[in-house]
Amino acid sequence: MDSSQADAYLQRIGAERPAVPDAAGLRELHLRHQLAVPFENLSIHLGQDIVLTEPALFEKVVTDRRGGFCYELNGAFGALLRSLGYGVELLAARVYGKDGRVGPPYDHLALRVRTADGETWLADVGFGRHSHFPLRYAERGEQGDPGGVFRIADADADADAHSDAGDLVVVRDGEPQYLLERRPRLLADFEATCWWQRTSPVSHFRTSLICSRLTPEGRATLSGRTLVLTASGTREERELPDAEAVLAAYRTHFSLDLPREPAVTPPTPPAA
């Protein structure tokens, strides 16, 4: 990402270029990104391809002013941070389901970021409802955040068959969110699981619609035709009556101008 592209990206998220790539600048960029760029899986249900290359991610997030899911959002954000002088490594993670099981390898992409002031952070703008600010990577105690109380713990490889020695567990409000590897990865390493997320009949991204964005007052979420707005602890939920209302909600709450209403279609059954 060159300097002019970085400037366009910063304009997209309403942020100033940090004078130095320090922790304060990272915190501001992390928050601004979540306030501007929604977490969404709409491309899957609009018949649009998802390409995991930095030019394609820049075009989608910045030029087309769209959002995306973890591979896209953290992939694009990592490229921006590198262009601003931060040290960035891509980390693979496996997300915990409600049953306590974790998803497939490369289920999630997060960022390990080193700043000019010698600190290391876990940055994640692609997990939907998560920390507003990056977490201290080496800290093993609780870390307070407007999004909850977080903790990065060492995984117990003996107790969890899915973890390896050295893995970490990211915990929010006492509930494990994802199992995080320490080994740096390449963006291309996530392509196979990204394809699985888009096509598998058991992938929740394939079988549901989600668009969610942090707001200064709370959060806006549109799932299918259900719009949920939270502000100052108050939750409002309403069903939208038709496609016109859904497209208007995407424009109003997420600044997304979509060609048509996204809709989940049943997966094609295998040939006999």
N, C-alpha and C positions, 0 to 999 in steps of 0.2 A: 504494500500500500504506500503510494507516494504522498508527498506533503499536501498536494491539492485534494487528494482523496480523503486524507485524514481530516482536512478542514471541512469537507462536505459531510463527513461522518459526524464530526463534532457539532456542526450546525443541525444535523438530523436529530441529535439528542439534546440540543440546547445547552451545550457545555463549552467552556473556554478551554483552550489548550493550556495544560499545566506548564508553569515556568520550568519546572524540573519534574522528572518522573518519580515523585515521592508518594508516600502513603496518603497524604491529604488529597492529592490529585486523584489517586486511584479511588478513594472513597467517593469523591464527587462524581467521577465518571460512572462508577458502579450504580449509584443511585439514579443519576440522570438517565442512564440507559433503560432502567426498568420503568421509569416514569414515561418514557417516550416510545419504547419498542415493545409491542405486545408479545407474549408467549402464545403461539397459535399453531394449529396443525391444519390450517385451511387448505393449503396446497394439495394435500392428500385427497381432499374431497372436491377439489375444483379441477382435477385431472392435470395438475401442473407438476412438472418434474422438480426434484430436489437434487441439486448438484453440490457436492461438498468440495468446492475449490474456492479459494479466497476471492477471485474475481466474480464468481457467480454469487457468493454470499454478499459481497459488496453491492452488486447490482440489485439483489432482492431487498436487502435491509435499507440501503441508502438511496439508490436510484428509484426503485419502485416503492419505497417507503412502506414496506411490509414488515411483519414479524417472522416468527419461526419457532422451531423447538430447539432442544439443547444444542444439537450439532451445529445448527445454523447460527443461533444467537451467540453462544460462547466461541464458536469458530470465528465469527466476524469480529466480536469484541476483542478476542485475542490478537487478531491482526491489527486492529486499531492500537491496542496497547503497545505492541512491538514497534509500530511506526512512531510512537511517542517516546520511545526509549526505555520502556519497561522490559524486563526479562520475563518471558512467558513460556510455559510448558503446558501441553495438553495432557490431561489425566483422564483415564477411563474409570468408570464406576458402574456398579450394578444397583439398581433401585429396589428398595424393599417394598413388597406389596403388603396389602392388608393382612395376608395370611402369614407374614413374617418371612416369606421366601423372597429371594432376590431374582431379578431379571437376568437376561442373558449377558454374556460378556459384551463390553462396549455399549451397554444399555444407556449410559449417560456420559456426557463430556463436561468436565469442569476444568478450571484453570489454576495453575500454581504460578503466582506472580511475584517477582523479586523487584523491589523498589530501590531507588538510588540511595535511600537512607539505610540500606542494609537489612530491611525486613522482608519476610516472606509471607504471602497471603494466599488464602483460598478464595478465588473470585468465581462467582456463579450467577450469571444473569439469565440462565436458561433452564431454571427448575420450576418456573411458575411461582407459587407462594413459597418464598424462601427468605434469606437474610437480605435486608436492604443494603447492607454494607459488607465488604469482604471480611472474612474471618482470619484471625491470626493462625497461620498454618501450624506453628510449633506449639501453640497453647493447648494444654490438655484440660484446663478447667473450663467452667462455664463462661460463655461470652454473651452478654446482653446485647440485644438488637431490637429495633422497632418491630421486626418480624417474628420475634420469639427469643427464647433462651437456647443458645446453640452450644454444642460441645463437639470437638474433634477427638475421638478416642482411638486408642490402639485396638485393633481387632484381635480377638482371641481365636487363633487358628485352630486350637484344640477343640474349642466349643462350637465353632461355626465351620462346617465342612466346605462352605463356599469361599472362605477367606484363606489367604496365604500369609505367611509371616511377613510383617511389615505393612499389611493393609491397614486402612483407617476406616472408622465408621463416623459418619457425620450425623449428629443427633439434633433434633429440634424438639424442644419442650418434652424431653424424655423419650421421644419416639425416634428410632433409627430411620434415617431418610435414604442414605445410600452407602454402599461399601466402596471405598475409594482406593485405587491402586496408587503407588508412588512412582512407578516407572513412566517416564515421558513417552507420549505416543505422537504419531503423525495424524493429520486430519484424514488421510486416506484410510487409516486403520479402522475408522468408524463406518466406512461405506457399507459393509455387509449387514451390520445390524441396523443401520439407517434404512436399508432396503427392506429388511424384515419388519421394522416398525411400520413402514408404509404399506406393506402387502399382506402380512400374516393375519388370518382371521381371528387370532387370539391376541393380537396387539391392541391395546386400548386406544392407540392413536388411529388405528384403522377402523375401529368400531364406534368411535365417538367424535364429537366436535368440541373444540375448546378454543376460546380466545380470551385472554386475561391480561390485565395491565394494572400495575401499581398506580395509584393516584395520590395526590397530596393529602387527601382526606381519608383514603382507605384503598379500595380496589373495585375495579369493574370487571365482570366476567360474563361472557355470553357462551352458553353451551346449547347448541341447537337453537331453539327459540326461547330459551329461558335466560332472562337477563337478571343478574344479581349485582346490586350496587351496595357497597358498604361505605359508610362515612361516619367517623367519630363514634364507632361502636354500634351504629344503627344499620340494620340490614333490610334492604328492600328487594323483593323478588317479584317478578311479573312475567307472564307468558305473552310473547309477541304474537299478534294475530295472523300475520301473513308475511310473504317474502319482502314486500315493500318496507314493512316495519323493521324486519331483520337487517336489511341493507342500510336503512337509516341509522340503526343502532350501531352498526359497524363504523359508519362515518362519524357519528357523534361521539362515541365513547372510545374509539380506537384509531380514528383518522385513517380508516381503511376504505378505499373505494373499490369494491369488488364487482366483477362483471356479472355475477349472478349469486343467488343464495347457495352457499355450500350445503350439501346434503350427503349423509352417510348412505352408501349403496351396499347391498349385501355382497359379500365376496363371491366371486365366480366359483362354482363347485368344480372339483377336479374331473377331468374327462374319464368316462367309464372305461 
